[in-house]
Amino acid sequence: MRVEHWHTKPWWEKGIDILVGSIWVVYAALYLSQAWMTRSWANGGLFLFYTLVAFLFIFRRPARRRARWWQTALALGDAIWPVVWLRPTGHGVWLGTLLQGGAMLIMLMATLSLGWSFGIAPADRGLQTRGLYRWVRHPLYAGELLFYLGYCTSHPSWHNLVGMGVSLLLVWFRMRWEEAIIQGYEGYARRVPWRLVPGVW
């Protein structure tokens, strides 16, 4: 992947991208440490995911349009919220582990499909319709929600269910904001009617 657009970004935008991207670097390092200590493939998968997120976030394409500041703040909060809030309650069950494994695969594929258009807050960095985006309009959110479902299945508690509920609500808002801000989205929505699950919604 080529990154000529990196040189066209103003210095302040590069600084913000590096600063926020460093959060994902810290996440990746923490999950790598956990994977090493626990020999957990789930933590290893999250290490790969957050490493990819950090790289694409730092070198992402400049935005043509941006969301309002409070929408950006809520989107960033939603990205950080589950990591801070969710708590393990035991060793997990096989169904939850299976759901998390499938979710991480979807998340990695969706992030790769976005490429340099990846972002956390709603913004227009170009409409992406390749990869998983040929089948649903928000595959990354679908993967994230499936991961939370798998986590809550493995670690059931009211605490975790509340966290998942908050994330579900924020994801719904984030989808609507993105659909309103990205140029050409109306035509894309007509071609790909499903937001999260093909044939369902």
trRosetta pair geometry for C-beta under 8 A, 3 or more apart (Angstrom, degrees):
i j d omega theta_ij theta_ji phi_ij phi_ji
1 115 6.4 -177 -127 -153 140 108
1 116 6.9 169 176 -43 129 102
3 6 4.5 27 153 -16 102 118
3 59 5.0 -51 -131 -174 134 123
3 116 7.2 166 -111 -102 73 130
4 7 6.4 -51 -176 26 53 107
4 8 7.5 41 137 -13 72 106
5 8 5.4 -59 -157 36 52 113
5 9 6.9 62 149 -36 75 94
5 61 5.0 2 119 -122 165 71
5 62 6.2 -146 173 0 113 86
5 116 6.7 111 44 173 138 147
6 9 6.2 -49 -161 13 35 113
6 14 7.5 76 -169 -106 79 111
6 59 5.6 -40 -83 -144 118 81
8 62 6.4 -99 101 -9 100 136
9 13 4.7 -115 179 85 106 122
9 14 5.2 129 107 -57 121 86
9 17 7.6 -6 161 -1 160 141
9 62 5.0 176 -96 -73 89 111
10 13 4.9 89 61 8 80 103
10 14 7.2 -145 97 -5 41 88
11 14 5.6 -55 -151 36 35 113
11 15 6.3 38 152 -23 67 105
12 15 5.5 -52 -151 34 34 115
12 16 6.5 34 153 -18 66 102
13 16 5.7 -49 -147 35 35 110
13 17 6.3 35 154 -18 65 106
13 62 6.5 40 145 -117 160 97
14 17 5.8 -58 -148 38 30 111
14 18 6.3 27 156 -17 66 107
15 18 5.9 -57 -147 38 29 108
15 19 6.1 29 155 -20 65 109
16 19 5.7 -56 -144 37 30 112
16 20 6.1 17 163 -7 67 108
17 20 6.3 -58 -140 45 26 100
17 21 5.6 28 159 -21 63 117
17 57 6.2 -179 -164 146 86 74
17 58 5.2 125 143 -134 102 42
17 59 7.8 144 151 -41 141 22
17 60 6.6 -156 -136 35 133 97
18 21 5.6 -57 -137 42 25 114
18 22 6.4 37 157 -34 61 100
18 58 5.6 58 -94 -132 57 101
19 22 5.9 -51 -160 18 26 114
20 23 5.8 -36 -171 11 47 115
20 24 7.8 38 141 -8 65 96
20 57 6.5 -110 103 159 99 133
20 76 7.5 -92 -140 -123 125 123
20 120 7.5 -126 160 16 137 140
21 24 5.7 -52 -163 35 49 108
21 25 6.6 55 140 -23 71 100
21 54 4.9 104 -177 -156 87 69
21 55 7.9 120 -162 -52 126 14
21 57 4.3 173 -98 96 96 112
21 58 3.9 42 -101 -64 175 88
22 25 5.0 -45 -149 31 44 120
22 26 6.5 50 151 -21 68 96
22 54 7.5 75 -90 -142 20 113
23 26 5.8 -52 -157 33 33 111
23 27 6.6 35 145 -18 64 104
23 80 7.4 -57 170 -92 141 110
24 27 5.2 -46 -147 35 40 117
24 28 6.3 45 152 -23 66 101
24 50 4.9 -166 -173 -171 85 87
24 51 7.8 172 144 -80 101 18
24 53 4.6 -131 -156 101 149 106
24 54 3.7 -167 98 -73 113 85
24 57 6.2 121 14 22 147 145
25 28 5.6 -51 -150 34 31 113
25 29 6.5 31 152 -18 64 105
25 50 7.7 174 -82 145 18 102
25 51 7.9 63 -114 -112 56 56
25 54 4.7 105 -61 -134 69 153
26 29 5.7 -55 -149 36 32 111
26 30 6.3 32 153 -20 65 106
27 30 5.8 -58 -150 36 30 111
27 31 6.3 21 157 -12 66 108
27 46 7.7 -96 155 155 100 103
27 50 4.3 -128 102 -154 110 155
27 54 7.9 -178 50 -55 99 113
27 83 6.6 -66 -122 -132 118 160
28 31 6.0 -60 -147 41 29 105
28 32 6.2 32 153 -22 65 107
28 47 5.3 87 -159 -152 70 62
28 50 3.9 -160 -70 100 80 108
28 51 4.5 106 -132 -64 145 70
28 54 6.1 -75 -17 -11 135 136
29 32 5.6 -53 -146 34 31 113
29 33 6.5 33 154 -20 63 104
30 33 5.7 -54 -153 34 31 112
30 34 6.4 29 151 -16 65 106
31 34 5.4 -50 -144 39 37 113
31 35 6.1 41 154 -23 67 103
31 43 4.8 -170 -168 -171 81 80
31 44 7.5 172 149 -79 99 17
31 46 4.3 -128 -146 98 155 105
31 47 4.2 -161 103 -67 108 75
31 50 6.3 129 20 24 138 134
32 35 5.7 -52 -145 36 30 112
32 36 6.4 32 154 -21 63 106
32 43 7.7 173 -77 148 16 99
32 44 7.7 65 -113 -114 53 56
32 47 4.4 100 -68 -124 72 137
33 36 5.8 -56 -150 34 30 112
33 37 6.4 18 157 -11 65 110
34 37 6.0 -61 -143 42 30 104
34 38 5.7 -8 171 13 69 117
34 40 6.5 -31 137 42 91 125
34 43 4.2 -128 101 -151 107 151
35 38 6.7 -70 -127 54 20 86
35 39 7.3 54 178 -115 55 15
35 40 5.5 -110 -117 62 59 76
35 41 7.6 68 -138 -102 105 17
35 43 3.8 -164 -69 103 78 106
35 44 4.1 113 -137 -65 144 71
35 46 8.0 -174 -54 51 115 88
35 47 5.7 -69 -9 -20 143 135
36 39 7.8 9 -172 -67 17 50
38 43 6.4 93 59 11 119 146
40 43 4.2 72 85 11 113 105
40 44 6.7 -178 99 -9 60 84
41 44 5.1 -53 -149 39 39 118
41 45 6.3 45 151 -24 68 100
41 101 7.6 18 112 -102 118 104
42 45 5.7 -51 -151 32 31 112
42 46 6.6 28 151 -14 63 104
42 97 7.1 -107 -62 -139 125 81
42 100 5.6 9 -124 129 118 137
42 101 7.3 -92 -94 -73 82 71
42 104 7.4 -173 -141 -40 64 148
43 46 5.6 -52 -147 38 36 111
43 47 6.4 46 150 -26 64 100
44 47 5.5 -47 -151 28 34 117
44 48 6.8 33 151 -16 63 100
45 48 5.7 -52 -153 34 36 110
45 49 6.3 35 150 -19 67 106
45 100 8.0 142 70 145 147 94
45 101 7.3 -177 -51 -123 166 59
45 104 4.1 23 159 178 136 159
45 108 7.8 -99 -168 -44 91 126
46 49 5.4 -51 -143 37 37 115
46 50 6.1 27 162 -11 70 107
46 104 7.0 -94 -64 -117 59 125
47 50 6.4 -61 -142 42 25 100
47 51 6.2 29 157 -22 62 110
48 51 5.8 -57 -147 35 27 114
48 52 6.5 26 156 -16 63 107
48 108 6.7 0 119 -102 113 127
49 52 5.9 -61 -156 37 29 109
49 53 6.3 29 150 -19 66 108
49 104 6.3 -110 -53 -151 131 90
49 107 5.6 12 -127 117 131 124
49 108 5.8 -106 -97 -77 83 83
49 111 7.1 136 -150 0 77 156
50 53 5.2 -47 -140 37 39 117
50 54 6.2 45 157 -24 66 101
51 54 5.9 -52 -149 33 28 111
51 55 6.6 26 154 -17 62 107
52 55 5.8 -57 -149 37 31 110
52 56 6.2 18 161 -8 67 111
52 108 6.7 104 24 -134 163 77
52 111 5.5 101 125 121 128 141
52 112 7.2 -55 -169 -65 142 77
53 56 6.3 -63 -143 44 26 101
53 57 5.9 27 160 -23 65 114
53 111 6.4 -79 -78 -142 73 146
53 118 7.2 -151 -135 163 60 144
54 57 5.9 -58 -142 36 24 111
54 58 6.4 20 162 -17 62 109
55 58 6.3 -62 -151 35 24 106
55 59 6.5 -18 166 19 62 112
56 59 6.5 -76 -138 58 27 85
56 60 5.8 59 158 -74 66 89
56 111 6.7 -177 18 175 158 99
56 114 7.2 85 174 96 151 105
56 115 6.9 -164 -133 179 122 26
56 116 6.7 -149 -154 -101 87 37
56 118 4.1 43 138 43 128 145
57 60 5.7 -21 -144 -25 26 120
57 118 6.3 -84 -72 110 59 113
57 119 7.3 111 -120 -113 77 43
57 120 7.2 21 -117 -25 121 100
59 116 6.7 -75 119 -120 84 92
60 116 5.4 145 -143 -171 49 62
60 117 7.1 91 -158 -123 99 6
60 118 5.5 -117 -105 65 119 75
60 119 6.1 121 -178 -73 162 80
60 125 6.6 -41 167 -140 106 160
61 116 4.3 85 -32 139 95 106
61 117 5.8 -15 32 -85 124 53
61 125 4.6 129 79 -168 107 109
61 126 6.4 -4 95 7 158 117
62 125 7.3 168 92 -120 26 92
63 66 5.1 82 119 -71 148 84
63 119 7.2 58 -79 -89 113 157
63 123 3.9 -59 -126 175 135 127
63 124 6.0 102 -166 60 81 54
63 125 5.4 -64 -101 -70 62 82
64 123 7.8 140 43 169 57 84
64 124 4.4 -56 58 97 99 108
64 125 7.1 166 2 -91 82 32
64 126 7.7 102 -9 -50 121 60
64 183 7.1 -35 89 -6 146 123
65 123 6.5 178 90 -158 55 62
65 124 4.2 40 41 21 92 118
65 181 5.4 -158 106 -176 121 97
65 182 8.0 -167 58 -90 116 35
65 183 7.6 121 7 -34 128 95
66 72 7.2 3 173 -67 105 124
66 121 7.3 28 -160 115 88 121
66 122 7.8 119 -169 99 46 67
66 123 4.9 -11 -112 -112 60 100
66 124 7.9 -110 -58 20 35 74
66 181 7.8 -14 173 -168 7 143
67 71 3.8 -100 157 90 128 131
67 72 5.4 162 79 -53 108 78
67 75 7.3 103 56 -13 157 137
67 121 5.4 -131 36 163 124 102
67 122 4.0 84 -55 71 129 98
67 123 6.3 -95 -10 -66 82 65
67 177 5.7 29 -113 172 130 128
67 181 6.2 -81 -76 -67 76 160
68 71 4.8 92 58 7 77 105
68 72 7.1 -142 96 -6 39 88
69 72 5.6 -55 -152 36 34 114
69 73 6.3 35 151 -21 67 105
70 73 5.4 -46 -144 35 37 114
70 74 6.4 37 155 -18 65 103
71 74 5.9 -53 -147 37 31 109
71 75 6.3 33 153 -20 64 107
71 121 6.6 110 119 -162 82 100
71 122 5.8 -42 146 33 127 115
71 173 7.9 -148 -135 146 89 111
71 177 5.4 156 -160 -138 136 155
72 75 5.8 -57 -148 36 30 112
72 76 6.4 27 156 -15 65 106
72 121 3.9 8 -125 -132 73 150
72 122 7.6 -117 -80 38 62 71
73 76 5.9 -56 -149 38 30 108
73 77 6.2 32 152 -20 64 108
74 77 5.4 -54 -146 38 32 115
74 78 6.3 35 154 -22 65 103
74 170 6.2 -160 164 -141 101 109
74 173 7.0 -34 128 101 142 140
74 174 7.8 -155 112 -71 102 91
75 78 5.7 -52 -149 33 31 111
75 79 6.7 32 152 -20 62 103
75 120 5.4 142 138 141 109 81
75 121 4.2 145 68 -105 146 61
75 122 6.4 -169 -66 -12 150 72
75 170 7.7 161 -101 171 42 110
75 174 5.6 110 -107 -109 95 115
75 177 7.8 -112 -66 71 120 150
76 79 5.6 -53 -152 33 35 112
76 80 6.5 18 156 -7 67 109
76 120 5.8 70 -90 129 64 137
76 121 6.4 -20 -42 -62 83 99
77 80 6.0 -66 -146 45 31 100
77 81 5.6 49 156 -47 69 107
77 170 7.5 -127 91 -135 94 154
78 81 5.5 -37 -132 15 28 124
78 82 8.0 27 177 -16 54 91
78 167 6.1 121 -157 -129 91 69
78 170 4.0 -170 -97 131 129 146
78 171 6.8 160 -176 -60 144 63
78 174 6.6 -116 55 -45 163 136
79 120 5.1 -40 -45 -148 152 123
80 83 6.0 -72 -166 42 47 110
80 84 6.0 30 150 -14 82 116
81 84 6.1 -73 -150 42 26 103
81 85 5.6 4 168 -8 70 123
81 163 7.0 175 148 -155 98 91
81 166 6.6 -115 160 111 149 125
81 167 6.3 -176 92 -80 126 91
81 170 7.6 114 25 20 153 161
82 85 5.9 -67 -129 46 27 101
82 86 5.3 18 -177 -18 72 115
82 144 8.0 176 4 -176 160 104
82 148 6.3 -100 -129 -96 141 110
82 163 6.0 114 -116 164 66 116
82 164 7.8 57 -113 -87 108 54
82 167 5.6 27 -64 -78 109 142
83 86 7.2 -36 -111 31 14 100
85 159 7.6 -166 169 163 86 89
85 160 7.8 139 131 -114 92 51
85 162 8.0 -117 173 93 132 89
85 163 4.0 164 123 -114 132 128
85 166 7.8 58 29 52 179 136
86 148 7.5 -141 -83 -131 139 82
86 151 5.9 -4 -162 148 146 145
86 155 7.4 99 180 83 97 139
86 160 5.5 55 -134 -123 76 92
86 163 5.4 -166 -71 108 70 162
87 155 7.1 -158 98 156 51 139
87 157 7.0 -38 72 53 100 148
87 159 5.9 -7 33 112 118 137
87 160 6.4 -128 44 -66 70 95
88 92 7.8 -59 -146 -53 102 92
88 155 5.0 -113 -139 -109 46 145
89 155 4.2 137 19 -159 91 82
89 156 6.6 -83 51 56 152 44
89 157 5.1 157 -67 -38 143 120
89 160 7.4 -99 -25 -18 118 135
90 154 7.7 -146 70 160 86 72
90 155 6.5 174 33 -111 72 72
92 96 5.3 -125 -164 78 97 126
92 97 5.6 97 143 -54 132 97
92 154 3.3 -6 -135 -163 90 115
92 155 6.5 -39 -90 -49 76 78
93 96 5.1 89 60 11 78 104
93 97 7.1 -148 94 -5 38 91
93 153 6.5 -95 56 141 111 88
93 154 5.5 -159 28 -113 67 62
94 97 5.5 -58 -148 39 35 113
94 98 6.2 38 154 -23 68 105
95 98 5.7 -53 -148 34 31 113
95 99 6.4 31 154 -18 64 105
95 150 7.8 -150 130 -134 63 77
95 153 5.6 -92 102 153 100 139
95 154 7.9 -168 76 -68 67 74
96 99 5.7 -53 -147 36 32 111
96 100 6.3 31 155 -18 65 106
96 150 4.6 124 -165 -176 61 65
96 151 6.6 109 -172 -90 114 11
96 152 7.5 -157 -124 69 120 36
96 153 3.5 -175 -86 91 96 98
96 154 2.9 -165 109 -47 154 85
96 155 7.4 145 -180 -4 164 61
97 100 5.8 -56 -147 37 30 110
97 101 6.4 33 154 -21 64 106
97 150 7.1 145 -54 -179 8 114
97 154 6.2 91 -47 -86 66 132
98 101 5.8 -54 -149 34 30 112
98 102 6.6 25 156 -12 64 106
98 150 7.3 -149 72 -130 49 121
99 102 6.0 -58 -150 40 30 107
99 103 6.1 33 153 -23 65 110
99 146 5.9 -144 179 170 93 86
99 147 7.5 165 133 -108 87 29
99 149 5.9 -96 163 97 147 93
99 150 3.0 -170 94 -89 107 107
99 153 6.2 83 28 32 145 143
100 103 5.4 -54 -143 37 31 116
100 104 6.4 33 158 -22 66 103
100 147 5.5 67 -128 -139 68 70
100 150 3.7 -167 -49 118 72 145
100 151 6.3 88 -85 -58 118 68
100 154 7.2 -23 -24 -13 129 137
101 104 6.0 -52 -148 31 29 108
101 105 6.8 29 153 -17 61 104
101 150 7.9 -173 9 -157 55 163
102 105 5.7 -55 -154 34 35 113
102 106 6.5 34 151 -17 67 105
102 146 6.6 -76 97 146 98 139
102 150 7.8 161 46 -65 89 145
103 106 5.7 -56 -151 37 34 111
103 107 6.2 34 152 -21 68 107
103 143 4.9 129 -167 -169 69 69
103 144 7.3 120 -177 -82 115 12
103 146 3.9 -172 -96 98 106 101
103 147 3.6 176 135 -65 150 74
103 149 7.8 163 -70 47 141 90
103 150 5.8 -141 -5 4 135 135
104 107 5.5 -51 -143 36 34 114
104 108 6.3 34 157 -19 66 104
104 143 7.3 121 -81 -178 14 115
104 147 6.6 89 -57 -97 66 117
105 108 6.0 -54 -148 36 29 109
105 109 6.3 23 156 -13 64 110
105 143 7.8 -146 72 -130 47 122
106 109 5.9 -61 -145 41 29 108
106 110 6.0 26 159 -19 67 111
106 132 7.1 101 -156 -115 77 160
106 139 6.1 -135 180 172 99 96
106 140 7.9 171 137 -108 87 33
106 142 6.4 -88 157 98 144 96
106 143 3.4 -169 101 -94 108 110
106 146 6.6 59 42 46 147 142
107 110 5.9 -56 -141 39 26 109
107 111 6.2 26 159 -19 63 109
107 140 6.2 72 -132 -142 63 68
107 143 3.8 -178 -61 133 71 144
107 144 6.4 94 -97 -61 115 64
107 147 6.8 9 -40 -40 134 134
108 111 5.9 -57 -146 36 27 110
108 112 6.4 25 156 -15 63 108
109 112 5.8 -56 -148 39 30 110
109 113 6.3 36 151 -25 64 106
109 131 6.3 -179 164 -180 86 121
109 132 5.5 99 123 -35 108 124
109 139 7.4 -63 95 138 95 139
110 113 5.4 -51 -149 32 33 116
110 114 6.7 34 152 -19 64 101
110 131 7.2 159 -113 124 38 128
110 132 5.0 -59 -91 52 74 143
110 133 7.6 106 -139 -49 78 81
110 139 4.0 -164 -101 102 122 104
110 140 3.9 -176 128 -70 139 71
110 142 7.7 158 -69 49 153 93
110 143 5.8 -153 8 -3 138 136
111 114 5.8 -51 -153 32 34 111
111 118 6.1 36 -155 -106 76 133
111 140 6.3 93 -62 -107 67 117
112 115 6.9 29 179 -67 40 65
112 131 6.7 165 95 -115 84 160
113 128 6.3 129 142 153 84 130
113 130 5.7 -167 -157 93 89 79
113 131 2.9 -131 -108 65 114 148
113 132 5.2 -124 -30 28 161 82
113 133 5.5 165 151 -8 137 100
113 139 7.1 44 44 58 149 136
114 117 4.9 -120 -178 75 79 88
114 118 4.3 102 117 -75 129 75
114 128 5.5 172 -120 39 53 172
114 133 7.8 108 -72 -41 65 132
114 140 7.1 0 -32 -47 132 137
115 118 6.7 -163 85 -24 22 93
115 128 7.2 167 31 -114 94 139
116 125 7.2 -138 123 158 73 127
117 125 4.2 164 -140 102 72 111
117 126 5.1 -109 -98 63 124 93
117 128 5.1 -173 59 -42 154 123
118 125 7.9 -53 35 75 23 154
119 122 7.8 123 106 -110 125 8
119 123 5.2 -60 122 42 170 114
119 125 6.0 144 -25 -7 127 138
122 174 6.4 -171 -55 -156 102 69
122 177 4.0 -114 -51 124 163 110
122 178 4.6 -140 -124 -76 99 64
122 180 7.9 23 178 56 146 87
122 181 5.2 116 157 25 109 146
123 181 6.7 -71 -123 127 17 141
124 127 8.0 -22 -151 -51 86 68
124 181 5.4 -139 -46 139 95 88
124 182 4.8 155 -109 -113 86 54
124 183 5.7 66 -153 -3 142 85
127 182 5.5 116 -84 163 84 119
127 183 6.8 -112 -34 78 109 63
127 184 4.8 -93 -20 79 153 118
127 185 6.4 -170 -106 -77 122 65
127 188 5.9 -156 -170 -50 135 148
128 131 7.8 -7 159 36 111 104
128 133 5.3 117 118 21 85 171
129 133 5.1 -135 -141 117 28 114
129 134 6.2 78 164 -83 73 63
129 188 6.1 -140 -89 -129 116 114
129 191 7.9 16 -143 88 135 138
129 192 7.5 -177 -140 -18 97 139
130 133 6.1 41 55 52 32 108
130 134 6.7 0 -150 -43 23 99
131 134 6.8 173 77 -3 24 94
131 139 7.9 -120 119 42 98 156
132 135 5.9 -63 -169 38 56 105
132 136 6.7 -24 158 45 88 86
132 139 3.8 17 129 -46 130 175
133 136 7.3 -83 -126 75 37 48
133 137 6.8 46 -149 -129 78 34
133 139 6.3 -116 -71 3 57 117
133 192 7.4 -52 167 -96 62 178
134 192 7.0 -161 -176 -92 28 131
135 139 7.3 67 68 -74 95 121
135 192 7.1 113 142 -142 8 117
135 194 7.2 -31 152 67 61 125
135 198 5.3 -49 172 -73 100 125
136 139 5.1 123 73 -68 106 79
136 142 6.2 41 107 -28 154 149
136 192 6.8 158 -128 171 16 118
136 194 4.8 -68 -113 106 80 101
136 195 6.4 27 -171 128 97 18
136 196 5.9 53 -173 -146 141 8
136 197 6.9 33 -101 -44 142 9
136 198 5.9 -112 -61 -59 98 74
137 175 7.8 94 106 -154 111 106
137 179 7.6 39 153 -90 143 105
137 188 7.0 114 -115 135 109 109
137 189 6.6 13 -87 -103 151 71
137 192 5.4 146 -62 111 86 120
137 194 6.9 175 -1 92 86 49
137 195 5.3 -47 51 -124 107 48
138 141 4.2 -11 156 33 113 118
138 142 6.1 131 106 -26 77 88
138 175 5.4 -45 -72 -113 157 109
138 178 7.8 124 -96 67 109 146
138 195 5.3 4 21 178 112 75
138 196 5.8 -31 72 -83 102 68
139 142 5.1 -52 -146 35 39 118
139 143 6.3 41 155 -21 69 101
139 196 7.9 140 -96 -139 36 48
140 143 5.8 -52 -152 35 32 111
140 144 6.5 32 151 -19 64 105
141 144 5.5 -52 -145 36 35 112
141 145 6.2 31 158 -16 68 106
141 171 5.0 134 -155 -162 120 119
141 174 7.2 172 -94 86 134 120
141 175 6.4 -62 -4 -70 173 105
141 196 6.5 -81 96 -106 101 100
142 145 6.1 -58 -147 39 27 106
142 146 6.3 27 154 -18 63 109
142 196 4.3 152 -89 -158 101 80
142 197 6.7 150 -131 -62 127 63
143 146 5.7 -57 -146 38 30 111
143 147 6.3 35 154 -23 65 104
144 147 5.6 -54 -152 32 31 114
144 148 6.6 29 152 -17 65 102
144 167 7.5 -130 140 167 113 128
144 171 7.1 -178 85 -100 126 137
145 148 5.6 -50 -148 35 36 111
145 149 6.4 40 150 -21 65 103
145 164 8.0 96 -146 -161 70 94
145 167 7.3 175 -101 121 74 112
145 168 6.5 79 -123 -99 114 81
145 171 6.4 -106 -65 35 112 176
145 196 7.2 -10 41 -152 143 137
146 149 5.5 -51 -148 35 34 115
146 150 6.4 35 152 -18 65 104
147 150 5.7 -55 -150 37 31 111
147 151 6.3 33 151 -21 65 105
148 151 5.5 -52 -146 35 33 113
148 152 6.3 28 157 -14 66 106
148 163 7.6 -146 -152 113 119 94
148 164 4.6 147 158 -118 124 98
148 167 5.9 -173 -87 76 165 150
148 168 7.9 -145 87 -54 152 86
149 152 6.0 -57 -146 40 28 105
149 153 6.3 33 152 -23 63 107
149 164 7.1 105 -75 -147 51 142
150 153 5.5 -53 -147 33 32 115
150 154 6.4 23 156 -11 65 106
151 154 5.9 -62 -151 42 30 104
151 155 5.9 -28 168 34 69 107
151 160 6.8 -141 123 -168 99 131
151 164 7.9 178 71 -77 105 116
152 155 6.5 -74 -123 68 27 70
152 156 6.0 64 172 -99 68 58
152 157 8.0 -125 -143 34 77 59
152 160 4.9 171 -109 131 85 119
152 161 5.9 97 -145 -81 135 65
152 164 5.4 -35 -49 -39 142 148
153 156 6.9 6 -139 -61 19 92
155 160 5.7 132 106 -55 97 166
156 160 6.9 -139 -145 59 24 129
156 161 7.5 27 -156 -48 67 105
157 160 4.8 89 58 10 86 99
157 161 6.9 -153 91 -5 43 88
158 161 5.5 -57 -142 40 34 113
158 162 6.2 40 157 -23 67 102
159 162 6.1 -57 -156 31 25 110
159 163 6.8 23 149 -16 60 107
160 163 5.4 -53 -151 36 37 115
160 164 6.4 37 152 -19 68 103
161 164 5.6 -51 -146 37 34 111
161 165 6.3 38 153 -22 64 105
162 165 5.6 -55 -149 35 31 114
162 166 6.5 32 154 -19 65 103
163 166 5.9 -53 -150 34 31 110
163 167 6.5 28 154 -15 64 107
164 167 5.7 -57 -148 40 33 111
164 168 6.2 38 153 -24 67 105
165 168 5.6 -51 -146 32 31 114
165 169 6.6 31 155 -17 63 104
166 169 5.9 -56 -153 35 31 110
166 170 6.4 24 154 -13 66 109
167 170 5.8 -58 -144 42 32 108
167 171 6.1 36 156 -23 67 106
168 171 5.8 -53 -145 34 28 112
168 172 6.7 33 153 -23 61 102
169 172 5.8 -53 -156 28 31 114
169 173 6.9 26 150 -12 63 103
170 173 5.7 -54 -153 38 38 110
170 174 6.2 39 150 -22 69 106
171 174 5.5 -53 -143 37 34 113
171 175 6.4 39 156 -23 65 101
172 175 6.0 -52 -153 30 28 112
172 176 6.8 24 153 -14 61 106
173 176 5.8 -60 -153 38 34 110
173 177 6.2 32 154 -19 69 108
174 177 5.7 -54 -144 37 32 111
174 178 6.3 32 158 -19 65 106
175 178 6.0 -58 -148 37 28 109
175 179 6.3 27 156 -19 64 110
175 195 6.2 45 -166 -162 147 126
176 179 5.8 -57 -147 37 29 112
176 180 6.4 25 156 -18 63 110
177 180 5.9 -62 -152 36 30 109
177 181 6.3 10 160 -11 66 117
178 181 6.2 -71 -142 41 28 101
178 182 6.0 16 172 -17 70 115
178 185 7.8 159 134 -112 70 152
179 182 6.9 -53 -128 32 21 102
179 185 5.2 169 -157 155 58 148
179 189 6.8 58 -147 -70 115 132
180 185 7.7 -84 -54 61 11 152
182 185 4.5 96 81 -56 96 118
184 187 5.7 -48 -173 39 71 111
184 188 6.2 73 133 -22 82 106
185 188 5.3 -59 -148 42 40 115
185 189 6.0 44 154 -26 73 104
186 189 5.7 -53 -149 33 29 112
186 190 6.8 30 152 -19 61 102
187 190 5.7 -52 -154 31 35 111
187 191 6.6 27 152 -13 66 106
188 191 5.8 -60 -151 40 34 107
188 192 6.1 -20 167 30 72 104
189 192 6.7 -72 -126 67 25 70
189 193 6.9 65 172 -108 63 46
190 193 7.3 6 -151 -75 23 81
194 197 6.4 -104 -176 80 122 37
194 198 5.0 147 71 -108 172 42
194 199 6.7 -11 -87 -6 143 30
194 200 6.9 72 -138 51 117 58
194 201 6.5 100 -147 107 78 19
195 201 5.8 -30 41 138 100 72
196 200 7.6 -56 80 81 84 107
196 201 5.9 4 43 93 96 86
197 200 3.8 -10 97 50 116 124
197 201 5.7 41 45 45 94 71
